[in-house]
Amino acid sequence: MSGRVEGKVAFVTGAARGQGRSHAVRLAEEGADIIAVDICGNIETVTAYSLGTDRELQETVAQVEALGRRIVAVKADVRDLAGLQKAFDSGIEQLGHVDIVVANAGIVSFGRSWELTAQQWQDVIDVNLTGVFNTAKVAIPSMIDAGRGGSILFTSSTGGLKGLQGMGHYVAAKHAIVGLMRTMANELGPYNIRVNTIHPGSVDTPMFQNPGTYAMFSPEEPEPTVDTTIPKLMSQHTLPIPWVVPADISNAVLFLGSDEARYITGVTFPVDAGACVT
């Protein structure tokens, strides 16, 4: 099967690398044009890894264009509603409409809940919750006006379905967008716009592959590494792997964004190697 989203336009946040780039490229492989945004800069409280760059966003552009698809890529911060609206409008002006929204941009920092700084808390809530709300907010009016229906996807996490130590702010935000998703699914159903959350487990990206994550999973190790962490990761999964790869999440994005999932809305969709099996 090919052309599963032929003629559709997808709006993807956090598209410079990692899951966001993977989603943009996978959707383009199946026929979609792309509106891509990324902050292309760091946030001070995110110290375990670096965020995407202008160069990486341009690499996303190159990969989408190599597939013969159109892409409008704009540097924008999902925390900035006005800036995000401007970026989205630029894409609509050039591509005409949007059918699939992937609110993927997210960050993480680490610390026990009561030891998080106020700024750590605020930055994660602002990006992972308010940024998701902003992404939906800028896109929904045009989707309703176009009358084409569509699919809105929020990237949550296994941390949106259960508690994870050392990242209470992240878990709070990822749970919160499940509630937002369920509300919007009810509100947008009459317009044939579906809203769902995707819940990745550990994904092989810079956001996961860093010393902060290793320390969270191996707190007893003075200098944890990926090798010392792998057994801990595997013990949390039903399937015998330490992590999934971005393509695994992108395949779920493609399915839920396509007409194959035309009657699926309001669901929490884990792609986590069984981490949430109880």
C-alpha positions as CSV (number, residue, x, y, z in Angstrom):
1,M,0.0,0.0,0.0
2,S,1.3,3.5,-0.8
3,G,-0.1,7.0,-0.9
4,R,-1.9,6.5,2.4
5,V,-2.1,10.2,3.0
6,E,-1.9,11.4,-0.6
7,G,-3.2,14.9,-1.0
8,K,-3.1,15.7,2.7
9,V,-1.1,18.4,4.5
10,A,0.5,17.7,7.9
11,F,1.5,20.3,10.5
12,V,4.4,18.9,12.7
13,T,6.0,20.6,15.6
14,G,9.5,19.8,16.9
15,A,10.3,18.7,13.4
16,A,14.1,19.4,13.3
17,R,15.1,15.9,14.4
18,G,14.1,12.9,16.4
19,Q,10.5,11.8,16.3
20,G,9.4,15.1,14.7
21,R,11.6,14.7,11.7
22,S,10.7,11.0,11.4
23,H,7.0,11.9,11.4
24,A,7.4,14.5,8.7
25,V,9.4,12.2,6.5
26,R,7.1,9.2,7.0
27,L,4.0,11.2,6.2
28,A,5.8,12.7,3.1
29,E,6.7,9.1,2.0
30,E,3.0,8.4,1.9
31,G,2.1,11.5,0.0
32,A,1.6,14.4,2.4
33,D,3.0,17.9,2.2
34,I,4.4,19.3,5.4
35,I,4.3,22.4,7.5
36,A,7.2,22.0,9.9
37,V,8.2,24.1,12.9
38,D,10.9,23.9,15.5
39,I,12.4,26.2,18.2
40,C,15.9,25.6,16.7
41,G,17.5,26.7,20.0
42,N,18.0,25.6,23.5
43,I,16.0,26.2,26.7
44,E,18.2,26.9,29.8
45,T,16.6,24.4,32.1
46,V,17.1,21.5,29.6
47,T,20.7,20.6,30.5
48,A,21.0,16.9,29.7
49,Y,20.8,17.3,25.9
50,S,20.6,20.0,23.2
51,L,17.5,20.9,21.3
52,G,17.2,21.0,17.5
53,T,19.0,23.5,15.3
54,D,18.4,25.5,12.2
55,R,20.7,23.1,10.3
56,E,18.8,20.1,11.5
57,L,15.5,21.7,10.4
58,Q,17.0,22.3,7.0
59,E,18.0,18.6,6.9
60,T,14.3,17.7,7.5
61,V,13.4,20.0,4.6
62,A,16.0,18.2,2.4
63,Q,14.6,14.8,3.3
64,V,11.0,15.7,2.6
65,E,11.9,17.5,-0.7
66,A,13.9,14.4,-1.8
67,L,10.6,12.5,-1.7
68,G,9.1,15.0,-4.1
69,R,6.8,16.6,-1.5
70,R,6.4,20.3,-0.6
71,I,7.4,21.5,2.8
72,V,7.2,24.9,4.6
73,A,9.6,25.0,7.5
74,V,9.6,27.9,10.0
75,K,11.5,28.5,13.2
76,A,8.9,28.9,15.9
77,D,8.5,28.3,19.6
78,V,5.3,26.5,20.5
79,R,5.1,28.5,23.8
80,D,4.6,31.7,21.6
81,L,1.0,31.6,20.4
82,A,1.3,34.6,18.1
83,G,4.6,33.3,16.6
84,L,3.2,29.8,16.1
85,Q,0.0,31.2,14.5
86,K,2.2,33.2,12.1
87,A,4.2,30.1,11.2
88,F,1.1,28.1,10.7
89,D,-0.6,30.8,8.5
90,S,2.6,30.9,6.3
91,G,2.2,27.2,5.7
92,I,-1.5,27.4,4.9
93,E,-0.9,30.3,2.5
94,Q,1.5,28.1,0.5
95,L,-0.1,24.7,0.9
96,G,-3.8,25.6,1.2
97,H,-5.1,23.6,4.1
98,V,-4.1,21.2,6.8
99,D,-5.5,17.7,7.5
100,I,-3.1,16.2,10.1
101,V,-1.8,18.0,13.1
102,V,1.1,16.3,15.1
103,A,1.8,18.2,18.3
104,N,5.1,16.6,18.9
105,A,7.4,19.3,20.4
106,G,8.4,18.4,23.9
107,I,11.2,18.7,26.5
108,V,12.3,16.9,29.6
109,S,14.5,17.7,32.6
110,F,15.1,15.7,35.7
111,G,14.7,15.9,39.5
112,R,12.6,14.6,42.3
113,S,9.3,16.5,42.3
114,W,9.9,18.6,45.4
115,E,13.4,19.4,44.2
116,L,12.5,20.7,40.8
117,T,13.1,24.5,40.4
118,A,10.2,26.7,39.6
119,Q,11.7,27.4,36.2
120,Q,12.1,23.7,35.5
121,W,8.4,23.1,36.2
122,Q,7.3,26.1,34.2
123,D,9.4,25.3,31.1
124,V,8.1,21.8,30.9
125,I,4.5,22.8,31.5
126,D,4.8,25.6,29.0
127,V,6.2,23.4,26.2
128,N,4.6,20.0,26.8
129,L,1.1,21.2,27.8
130,T,0.6,24.8,26.7
131,G,2.6,24.2,23.5
132,V,0.3,21.3,22.6
133,F,-2.8,23.5,23.3
134,N,-1.3,26.3,21.2
135,T,-0.6,23.9,18.3
136,A,-4.2,22.7,18.3
137,K,-5.5,26.2,18.8
138,V,-3.8,27.7,15.7
139,A,-4.9,24.8,13.4
140,I,-8.4,24.0,14.4
141,P,-10.3,27.0,13.0
142,S,-8.8,26.5,9.5
143,M,-9.7,22.7,9.7
144,I,-13.3,23.5,10.6
145,D,-13.5,26.1,7.9
146,A,-12.1,23.8,5.3
147,G,-14.7,21.2,6.0
148,R,-12.4,18.3,5.2
149,G,-12.3,16.7,8.7
150,G,-8.9,15.6,9.8
151,S,-6.8,14.1,12.6
152,I,-5.1,15.8,15.5
153,L,-2.4,13.8,17.4
154,F,-0.8,14.8,20.7
155,T,2.5,13.1,21.6
156,S,2.1,12.0,25.2
157,S,4.3,9.3,26.8
158,T,4.1,6.2,28.9
159,G,4.4,9.0,31.5
160,G,0.9,10.1,30.4
161,L,-0.5,6.8,31.6
162,K,1.6,6.1,34.7
163,G,3.9,7.8,37.2
164,L,7.6,7.9,36.4
165,Q,10.1,8.9,39.1
166,G,12.4,11.9,38.6
167,M,10.2,13.8,36.2
168,G,7.0,14.8,37.9
169,H,6.5,17.9,35.8
170,Y,6.8,15.9,32.6
171,V,4.4,13.3,33.8
172,A,1.9,16.0,34.9
173,A,2.0,17.6,31.5
174,K,1.7,14.3,29.6
175,H,-1.3,13.3,31.7
176,A,-2.9,16.7,31.2
177,I,-2.8,16.5,27.4
178,V,-4.8,13.2,27.7
179,G,-7.6,15.2,29.3
180,L,-7.3,17.9,26.7
181,M,-7.4,15.2,23.9
182,R,-10.6,13.6,25.3
183,T,-12.3,17.0,25.6
184,M,-11.3,18.1,22.1
185,A,-12.3,14.7,20.7
186,N,-15.9,15.4,21.9
187,E,-15.8,19.0,20.8
188,L,-14.5,18.3,17.3
189,G,-16.3,15.1,16.5
190,P,-19.2,16.9,14.8
191,Y,-16.7,18.4,12.4
192,N,-15.3,14.9,11.6
193,I,-12.0,15.9,13.2
194,R,-10.5,13.1,15.3
195,V,-8.2,13.7,18.3
196,N,-5.9,11.0,19.8
197,T,-2.8,10.8,22.0
198,I,0.2,8.6,21.1
199,H,2.2,7.2,24.1
200,P,5.8,6.4,23.1
201,G,7.9,4.5,25.6
202,S,11.7,4.9,25.5
203,V,12.6,6.1,22.0
204,D,16.1,6.1,20.6
205,T,16.5,9.9,20.2
206,P,18.8,12.5,21.9
207,M,15.9,13.4,24.3
208,F,16.3,9.8,25.6
209,Q,19.9,8.9,25.0
210,N,21.6,11.2,27.5
211,P,23.2,11.0,30.9
212,G,20.1,12.4,32.7
213,T,17.9,9.6,31.4
214,Y,20.5,7.0,32.3
215,A,20.8,8.4,35.8
216,M,17.0,8.3,36.2
217,F,16.9,4.6,35.3
218,S,20.1,3.7,37.2
219,P,20.2,5.9,40.3
220,E,22.6,3.6,42.1
221,E,25.3,3.9,39.4
222,P,27.8,6.7,40.1
223,E,28.4,7.2,36.3
224,P,25.5,5.4,34.5
225,T,26.0,4.7,30.8
226,V,23.7,3.3,28.1
227,D,25.2,-0.2,28.7
228,T,24.5,-0.2,32.4
229,T,21.0,1.1,31.7
230,I,19.9,-1.4,29.1
231,P,19.1,-4.2,31.5
232,K,16.8,-1.8,33.5
233,L,15.1,-0.7,30.4
234,M,14.5,-4.3,29.2
235,S,13.0,-5.3,32.6
236,Q,10.3,-2.7,32.1
237,H,9.1,-4.0,28.8
238,T,7.0,-7.0,27.9
239,L,8.8,-7.3,24.6
240,P,12.5,-8.1,24.8
241,I,14.0,-4.7,23.6
242,P,15.4,-1.8,25.5
243,W,13.7,0.9,23.4
244,V,11.8,1.6,20.2
245,V,13.0,3.7,17.3
246,P,11.3,6.9,15.9
247,A,10.0,5.0,12.9
248,D,7.8,2.9,15.2
249,I,6.1,6.0,16.5
250,S,5.9,7.4,13.0
251,N,4.1,4.4,11.7
252,A,1.5,4.9,14.4
253,V,1.2,8.6,13.4
254,L,0.7,7.6,9.8
255,F,-2.0,5.1,10.7
256,L,-3.9,7.5,13.0
257,G,-3.5,10.4,10.6
258,S,-4.8,8.4,7.7
259,D,-8.3,7.5,6.6
260,E,-7.6,3.9,7.8
261,A,-8.3,5.2,11.3
262,R,-11.3,7.3,10.2
263,Y,-13.5,6.1,13.2
264,I,-10.8,6.1,15.8
265,T,-11.0,9.1,18.1
266,G,-10.5,9.8,21.8
267,V,-8.0,7.0,22.3
268,T,-4.7,6.6,24.1
269,F,-2.4,4.7,21.7
270,P,0.7,3.3,23.4
271,V,3.8,2.3,21.3
272,D,5.9,1.2,24.2
273,A,7.0,-2.5,23.8
274,G,4.5,-3.3,26.5
275,A,5.8,-0.9,29.2
276,C,2.2,-0.1,30.2
277,V,0.9,-3.7,30.3
278,T,-0.5,-4.4,33.8
